[in-house]
């Protein structure tokens, strides 16, 4: 998971031409996983106006 997060961060800070194909693939997987986790996290919050989620390496 940490490798995917780092690939996403690198992709956000540089262009695709600076990344390997593997880094691009990991970054895309991170974006999909992030969206799925966010959707799941918000699903049971009800009428909350705001929420904050943080990803940390352990």
C-alpha positions, 0 to 999 in steps of 0.5 A: 500500500505504501508503494502505491501511495508514494507512486500517487504522490510522485504522479501528483508532483511530476508529469507522466514522462517522469514516471515508470509504467509501473509507477503509473499503474500503481498511481491509478490503482491508488486513485481507485482504492482511495475513491472506494475507501472514501465512498465506504467511509462516508456511507454510514456517516449520515448527515455529517457536514464534514469528515476527515480521513487520513492514511498513515503507514504503520 
